[in-house]
Each structure stands twice: as structure tokens, then as C-alpha cells.
Amino acid sequence: MAIVTIAACKLVRLTDGRDWRAWAISVVVFSVTALAGREPITSASAPAC
């Protein structure tokens, strides 16, 4: 679990850099994922049933 956390932190620092808007989006997506227990999926990207 720790290895995944460290890798995720490095990836976020690499992709978001000093852009505060990118950090804000990352925090929101992380929070929604953590609270919901699954990744947020929009209706546009959901497969048709």
C-alpha cells in the first residue's frame, strides 16, 4: 500500500506541478473517489447498456 501511495504522490507532483487549478481538480477527484469507494464516471464515458 505504501509503494502505491508514494508512486501516486510522485505522479501528482509530476503532472500538476505548480498549477493550483490542477491541484484543486486532483483533490476533488481524490476526495470523490475516497468517499464513494469507486472512480467517478460521467454518463458520456459510460458504456451503453
SULDATA-V366474 format. One record per residue. N is the residue number from 1. RES is the residue in one letter. PHI is phi in radians with two decimals (none if undefined). PSI is psi in whole degrees, -180 to 180 (* if undefined). Layout:
N,RES,PHI,PSI
N,RES,PHI,PSI
This chain:
1,M,none,-40
2,A,-1.14,-37
3,I,-1.12,-41
4,V,-1.14,-42
5,T,-1.10,-45
6,I,-1.10,-44
7,A,-1.11,-40
8,A,-1.13,-42
9,C,-1.10,-42
10,K,-1.11,-41
11,L,-1.13,-42
12,V,-1.13,-44
13,R,-1.08,-38
14,L,-1.21,-44
15,T,-1.42,-37
16,D,-1.51,-34
17,G,0.99,-126
18,R,-1.82,11
19,D,-1.43,108
20,W,-1.17,-29
21,R,-1.19,-40
22,A,-1.14,-39
23,W,-1.12,-41
24,A,-1.09,-43
25,I,-1.12,-42
26,S,-1.08,-41
27,V,-1.13,-43
28,V,-1.12,-46
29,V,-1.10,-42
30,F,-1.07,-45
31,S,-1.10,-45
32,V,-1.10,-43
33,T,-1.12,-44
34,A,-1.15,-43
35,L,-1.28,-40
36,A,-1.43,-25
37,G,1.40,10
38,R,-2.69,164
39,E,-1.35,142
40,P,-1.21,132
41,I,-2.18,127
42,T,-1.47,161
43,S,-1.18,-25
44,A,-1.24,-31
45,S,-1.73,-3
46,A,-1.34,140
47,P,-1.20,147
48,A,-1.28,139
49,C,-1.65,*
